[in-house]
Amino acid sequence: MLWDAFVAIHNKTGLGGMLEIPMESFTRAVEIVLKESEIHDAAGYRPSSEMWAQAVRSCGYVQARVATGRIMSAAPHVV
C-alpha cells in the first residue's frame, strides 16, 4: 500500500522521471502511519490504504522531488 501511494502521488502531481523515493520521505510516511495507528491498535488492525495515501501526501515527498528537480536542472552540465 505504501508503494502504491507513492506511485499514485508521483503520477498525480506529474513529477518527471522515474519514481525515486528519498529515504527521508519514506521513513516520515511510515512514522506518520505508526503515530496515527497508535490510537487504533488492536489485534488484527491494519492501516488503511487511505491512511498510507494521507501519510505520503504529508511526508514531504512532492516538495523534496520538486526541490531536487530544480537543483538538478539548475546545475551546469559537465560533459
Phi and psi in degrees as a GROMACS rama.xvg file:
@    title "Ramachandran Plot"
@    xaxis  label "Phi"
@    yaxis  label "Psi"
@TYPE xy
-64.0613  -47.9936  LEU-2
-58.3622  -46.2431  TRP-3
-60.2583  -36.4007  ASP-4
-65.8482  -40.5962  ALA-5
-66.5085  -41.2192  PHE-6
-60.6103  -46.1286  VAL-7
-61.4689  -46.7634  ALA-8
-70.571  -34.9394  ILE-9
-59.9796  -47.4675  HIS-10
-71.6303  -41.2506  ASN-11
-62.6818  -38.1713  LYS-12
-86.6498  -4.68744  THR-13
71.5103  28.2204  GLY-14
-65.2953  134.502  LEU-15
-79.081  166.135  GLY-16
76.7805  -175.706  GLY-17
-73.3347  157.32  MET-18
-70.6437  115.189  LEU-19
-128.443  122.479  GLU-20
-105.452  112.929  ILE-21
-60.7251  139.76  PRO-22
-56.0418  -36.1363  MET-23
-62.5518  -41.5892  GLU-24
-66.4437  -42.4628  SER-25
-60.9973  -50.841  PHE-26
-68.4222  -32.991  THR-27
-65.8607  -41.3716  ARG-28
-61.8438  -43.7267  ALA-29
-63.5343  -42.79  VAL-30
-60.1967  -43.1203  GLU-31
-60.042  -46.5028  ILE-32
-65.2501  -41.807  VAL-33
-62.021  -42.4415  LEU-34
-67.0384  -41.5742  LYS-35
-67.6877  -33.8854  GLU-36
-74.0856  -20.324  SER-37
-53.6119  -41.1549  GLU-38
-75.6321  -16.2309  ILE-39
-103.785  1.38562  HIS-40
-57.4254  127.928  ASP-41
-166.691  164.839  ALA-42
-57.7994  129.488  ALA-43
83.4753  -1.43277  GLY-44
-67.3744  137.328  TYR-45
-136.774  132.241  ARG-46
-59.7291  141.697  PRO-47
-77.3799  162.539  SER-48
-63.7477  -32.3156  SER-49
-66.9978  -37.0082  GLU-50
-64.1818  -41.9197  MET-51
-64.0021  -42.1463  TRP-52
-62.3869  -42.2484  ALA-53
-64.1343  -39.7299  GLN-54
-62.9544  -40.851  ALA-55
-67.2082  -38.4822  VAL-56
-64.4731  -29.1642  ARG-57
-95.8987  -8.36489  SER-58
-85.2582  -7.59105  CYS-59
92.4184  9.31711  GLY-60
-58.5365  -52.0158  TYR-61
-62.5044  -45.1916  VAL-62
-61.157  -40.7485  GLN-63
-65.2485  -42.7315  ALA-64
-67.462  -39.712  ARG-65
-64.6772  -46.738  VAL-66
-62.6031  -43.7919  ALA-67
-64.8883  -38.842  THR-68
-63.5833  -39.9078  GLY-69
-66.6652  -41.5189  ARG-70
-64.4194  -46.1077  ILE-71
-66.183  -39.5216  MET-72
-74.6461  -23.521  SER-73
-85.0116  -17.5367  ALA-74
-71.6938  139.493  ALA-75
-66.729  141.547  PRO-76
-89.4135  123.286  HIS-77
-103.913  126.454  VAL-78
